[in-house]
Protein backbone atom coordinates (compact mmCIF):
# COMPACT_ATOMS: atom_id res chain seq x y z
CA UNK A 1 0.00 0.00 0.00
CA UNK A 2 1.49 3.26 -1.14
CA UNK A 3 -0.19 5.26 1.63
CA UNK A 4 1.61 3.32 4.34
CA UNK A 5 5.03 4.19 2.93
CA UNK A 6 4.54 7.78 1.81
CA UNK A 7 2.36 10.79 1.04
CA UNK A 8 3.00 11.01 -2.69
CA UNK A 9 -0.56 10.08 -3.64
CA UNK A 10 -1.84 13.14 -1.77
CA UNK A 11 0.42 15.44 -3.76
CA UNK A 12 -0.33 13.90 -7.16
CA UNK A 13 -3.29 15.67 -8.76
CA UNK A 14 -4.30 12.48 -10.59
CA UNK A 15 -4.31 10.37 -7.41
CA UNK A 16 -5.51 12.68 -4.66
CA UNK A 17 -9.15 11.53 -4.74
CA UNK A 18 -8.04 7.90 -4.60
CA UNK A 19 -5.63 8.74 -1.76
CA UNK A 20 -8.39 10.21 0.39
CA UNK A 21 -10.72 7.31 -0.42
CA UNK A 22 -8.13 4.70 0.50
CA UNK A 23 -7.13 6.58 3.67
CA UNK A 24 -10.78 6.78 4.71
CA UNK A 25 -11.27 3.04 4.06
CA UNK A 26 -8.18 2.17 6.10
CA UNK A 27 -9.28 4.28 9.06
CA UNK A 28 -12.88 3.02 8.85
CA UNK A 29 -11.68 -0.58 8.89
CA UNK A 30 -9.46 0.05 11.90
CA UNK A 31 -12.21 1.90 13.76
CA UNK A 32 -14.67 -0.93 13.12
CA UNK A 33 -12.47 -4.02 13.38
CA UNK A 34 -9.27 -3.17 15.24
CA UNK A 35 -10.11 -0.42 17.72
CA UNK A 36 -7.04 -0.98 19.90
CA UNK A 37 -4.69 -0.74 16.92
CA UNK A 38 -6.59 2.28 15.61
CA UNK A 39 -6.01 4.12 18.88
CA UNK A 40 -2.38 2.98 18.94
CA UNK A 41 -1.60 4.22 15.42
CA UNK A 42 -3.23 7.59 16.14
CA UNK A 43 -1.24 7.91 19.36
CA UNK A 44 1.98 6.85 17.64
CA UNK A 45 1.47 9.37 14.85
CA UNK A 46 0.58 12.18 17.27
CA UNK A 47 3.76 11.57 19.27
CA UNK A 48 6.06 12.05 16.28
CA UNK A 49 7.95 15.32 16.10
CA UNK A 50 6.45 17.64 13.47
CA UNK A 51 8.32 18.53 10.28
CA UNK A 52 10.79 15.66 10.64
CA UNK A 53 11.25 13.47 7.57
CA UNK A 54 9.50 10.14 8.07
CA UNK A 55 11.43 7.67 5.93
CA UNK A 56 9.58 5.00 3.92
CA UNK A 57 11.19 2.07 5.72
CA UNK A 58 10.46 3.59 9.12
CA UNK A 59 6.82 4.22 8.18
CA UNK A 60 6.37 0.64 7.03
CA UNK A 61 8.08 -0.81 10.11
CA UNK A 62 6.00 1.37 12.44
CA UNK A 63 2.81 0.35 10.65
CA UNK A 64 3.65 -3.34 10.90
CA UNK A 65 4.56 -3.05 14.57
CA UNK A 66 1.48 -1.06 15.61
CA UNK A 67 -1.12 -2.70 13.35
CA UNK A 68 0.33 -6.17 13.71
CA UNK A 69 0.51 -7.16 10.05
CA UNK A 70 2.25 -6.14 6.86
CA UNK A 71 0.56 -3.59 4.57
CA UNK A 72 -0.26 -6.24 1.95
CA UNK A 73 -2.20 -8.40 4.42
CA UNK A 74 -3.86 -5.28 5.82
CA UNK A 75 -4.98 -4.18 2.35
CA UNK A 76 -6.56 -7.62 1.74
CA UNK A 77 -8.46 -7.40 5.02
CA UNK A 78 -9.70 -3.87 4.25
CA UNK A 79 -10.87 -5.02 0.80
CA UNK A 80 -12.70 -8.04 2.24
CA UNK A 81 -14.30 -5.85 4.89
CA UNK A 82 -15.52 -3.27 2.37
CA UNK A 83 -16.83 -6.00 0.05
CA UNK A 84 -18.86 -7.38 2.95
CA UNK A 85 -20.70 -4.11 3.53
GROMACS elastic network, one bead per residue, 0.5 to 0.9 nm:
[ bonds ]
;  ai    aj funct       b0    kb
    1     4     6  0.56978   500
    1     5     6  0.71686   500
    1    71     6  0.58391   500
    1    72     6  0.65437   500
    1    74     6  0.87575   500
    1    75     6  0.69171   500
    2     5     6  0.54682   500
    2     6     6  0.61974   500
    2     7     6  0.78907   500
    2     8     6  0.80473   500
    2     9     6  0.75496   500
    2    71     6  0.89612   500
    3     6     6  0.53566   500
    3     7     6  0.61145   500
    3     8     6  0.78620   500
    3     9     6  0.71459   500
    3    10     6  0.87314   500
    3    19     6  0.72897   500
    3    22     6  0.80361   500
    3    23     6  0.73501   500
    4     7     6  0.81928   500
    4    56     6  0.81546   500
    4    59     6  0.65325   500
    4    60     6  0.60847   500
    4    63     6  0.70854   500
    4    71     6  0.69974   500
    5    55     6  0.78825   500
    5    57     6  0.70878   500
    5    58     6  0.82591   500
    5    59     6  0.55509   500
    5    60     6  0.55832   500
    5    63     6  0.89062   500
    6     9     6  0.78102   500
    6    54     6  0.83295   500
    6    55     6  0.80296   500
    6    56     6  0.61294   500
    6    59     6  0.76413   500
    7    10     6  0.55696   500
    7    11     6  0.69619   500
    7    19     6  0.87104   500
    8    11     6  0.52423   500
    8    12     6  0.62820   500
    8    15     6  0.87310   500
    8    16     6  0.88989   500
    8    19     6  0.89760   500
    9    12     6  0.51990   500
    9    13     6  0.80598   500
    9    14     6  0.82494   500
    9    15     6  0.53295   500
    9    16     6  0.56889   500
    9    17     6  0.87854   500
    9    18     6  0.78531   500
    9    19     6  0.55765   500
    9    20     6  0.88100   500
   10    13     6  0.75762   500
   10    15     6  0.67535   500
   10    17     6  0.80539   500
   10    18     6  0.85951   500
   10    19     6  0.58066   500
   10    20     6  0.74925   500
   11    14     6  0.88119   500
   11    15     6  0.78382   500
   11    16     6  0.66036   500
   12    15     6  0.53272   500
   12    16     6  0.58848   500
   13    16     6  0.55434   500
   13    17     6  0.82286   500
   14    17     6  0.76626   500
   14    18     6  0.84164   500
   15    18     6  0.52813   500
   15    19     6  0.60306   500
   15    20     6  0.88066   500
   16    20     6  0.63149   500
   16    21     6  0.85917   500
   17    20     6  0.53524   500
   17    21     6  0.62314   500
   17    22     6  0.86665   500
   18    22     6  0.60238   500
   18    23     6  0.84232   500
   19    22     6  0.52573   500
   19    23     6  0.60287   500
   19    24     6  0.84992   500
   20    23     6  0.50488   500
   20    24     6  0.60128   500
   20    25     6  0.85463   500
   21    24     6  0.51642   500
   21    25     6  0.62125   500
   21    26     6  0.86882   500
   22    25     6  0.50233   500
   22    26     6  0.61456   500
   22    27     6  0.86417   500
   23    26     6  0.51415   500
   23    27     6  0.62424   500
   23    28     6  0.85173   500
   24    27     6  0.52332   500
   24    28     6  0.59681   500
   24    29     6  0.85100   500
   25    28     6  0.50583   500
   25    29     6  0.60542   500
   25    30     6  0.85878   500
   25    78     6  0.70913   500
   25    79     6  0.87074   500
   25    82     6  0.77965   500
   26    29     6  0.52563   500
   26    30     6  0.63052   500
   26    31     6  0.86556   500
   26    74     6  0.86175   500
   26    75     6  0.80421   500
   26    78     6  0.65032   500
   27    30     6  0.50963   500
   27    31     6  0.60247   500
   27    32     6  0.85261   500
   27    38     6  0.73586   500
   28    31     6  0.50712   500
   28    32     6  0.60891   500
   28    33     6  0.83853   500
   28    78     6  0.88775   500
   29    32     6  0.51954   500
   29    33     6  0.57135   500
   29    34     6  0.72719   500
   29    35     6  0.89694   500
   29    38     6  0.89042   500
   29    77     6  0.84703   500
   29    78     6  0.60218   500
   29    81     6  0.71096   500
   29    82     6  0.80246   500
   30    33     6  0.52762   500
   30    35     6  0.58702   500
   30    36     6  0.84211   500
   30    37     6  0.69692   500
   30    38     6  0.51893   500
   30    39     6  0.87812   500
   30    67     6  0.88982   500
   30    78     6  0.86056   500
   31    34     6  0.60534   500
   31    35     6  0.50489   500
   31    36     6  0.85352   500
   31    37     6  0.85806   500
   31    38     6  0.59314   500
   31    39     6  0.83439   500
   32    35     6  0.64937   500
   33    38     6  0.88997   500
   33    81     6  0.88778   500
   34    37     6  0.54442   500
   34    38     6  0.60809   500
   34    39     6  0.87742   500
   34    67     6  0.83721   500
   35    39     6  0.62268   500
   35    40     6  0.85358   500
   36    39     6  0.53018   500
   36    40     6  0.61914   500
   36    41     6  0.87573   500
   36    67     6  0.89904   500
   37    41     6  0.60361   500
   37    42     6  0.84939   500
   37    66     6  0.63178   500
   37    67     6  0.54093   500
   37    68     6  0.80644   500
   38    41     6  0.53614   500
   38    42     6  0.63042   500
   38    43     6  0.86277   500
   38    66     6  0.87360   500
   38    67     6  0.77293   500
   39    42     6  0.52178   500
   39    43     6  0.61126   500
   39    44     6  0.85338   500
   40    43     6  0.50743   500
   40    44     6  0.59712   500
   40    45     6  0.85101   500
   40    66     6  0.65065   500
   40    67     6  0.80643   500
   41    45     6  0.60280   500
   41    46     6  0.84568   500
   41    62     6  0.86384   500
   41    63     6  0.75559   500
   41    66     6  0.61101   500
   41    67     6  0.72298   500
   42    45     6  0.51917   500
   42    46     6  0.60721   500
   42    47     6  0.86314   500
   43    46     6  0.50880   500
   43    47     6  0.61924   500
   43    48     6  0.89405   500
   44    47     6  0.53007   500
   44    48     6  0.67513   500
   44    62     6  0.85525   500
   44    66     6  0.81804   500
   45    48     6  0.55055   500
   45    49     6  0.88843   500
   46    49     6  0.80945   500
   46    50     6  0.88714   500
   47    50     6  0.88169   500
   48    52     6  0.81926   500
   49    52     6  0.61671   500
   50    53     6  0.86815   500
   51    54     6  0.87555   500
   54    57     6  0.85712   500
   54    58     6  0.66974   500
   54    59     6  0.64958   500
   55    58     6  0.52693   500
   55    59     6  0.61880   500
   55    60     6  0.87339   500
   56    59     6  0.51455   500
   56    60     6  0.62489   500
   56    61     6  0.86263   500
   57    60     6  0.51934   500
   57    61     6  0.60967   500
   57    62     6  0.85182   500
   58    61     6  0.51016   500
   58    62     6  0.59921   500
   58    63     6  0.84494   500
   59    62     6  0.51895   500
   59    63     6  0.60941   500
   59    64     6  0.86436   500
   60    63     6  0.50864   500
   60    64     6  0.61896   500
   60    65     6  0.85846   500
   60    70     6  0.79299   500
   60    71     6  0.75907   500
   61    64     6  0.51701   500
   61    65     6  0.61031   500
   61    66     6  0.85976   500
   61    70     6  0.85397   500
   62    65     6  0.51109   500
   62    66     6  0.60301   500
   62    67     6  0.82520   500
   63    66     6  0.53227   500
   63    67     6  0.56624   500
   63    68     6  0.76166   500
   63    69     6  0.78746   500
   63    70     6  0.75373   500
   63    71     6  0.75884   500
   64    67     6  0.54026   500
   64    68     6  0.51810   500
   64    69     6  0.50114   500
   64    70     6  0.51099   500
   64    71     6  0.70482   500
   65    68     6  0.53250   500
   65    69     6  0.73293   500
   65    70     6  0.86180   500
   66    69     6  0.83105   500
   67    70     6  0.80912   500
   67    71     6  0.89880   500
   67    74     6  0.84261   500
   68    74     6  0.89843   500
   69    72     6  0.81889   500
   69    73     6  0.63675   500
   69    74     6  0.63633   500
   70    73     6  0.55601   500
   70    74     6  0.62642   500
   70    75     6  0.87478   500
   71    75     6  0.60029   500
   71    76     6  0.86579   500
   72    75     6  0.51676   500
   72    76     6  0.64499   500
   72    77     6  0.88347   500
   73    76     6  0.51789   500
   73    77     6  0.63713   500
   73    78     6  0.87672   500
   74    77     6  0.51245   500
   74    78     6  0.62101   500
   74    79     6  0.86231   500
   75    78     6  0.50959   500
   75    79     6  0.61485   500
   75    80     6  0.86269   500
   76    79     6  0.51196   500
   76    80     6  0.61755   500
   76    81     6  0.85375   500
   77    80     6  0.51059   500
   77    81     6  0.60360   500
   77    82     6  0.85900   500
   78    81     6  0.50415   500
   78    82     6  0.61382   500
   78    83     6  0.85345   500
   79    82     6  0.52029   500
   79    83     6  0.60766   500
   79    84     6  0.85981   500
   80    83     6  0.50971   500
   80    84     6  0.62371   500
   81    84     6  0.51892   500
   81    85     6  0.67785   500
   82    85     6  0.53786   500
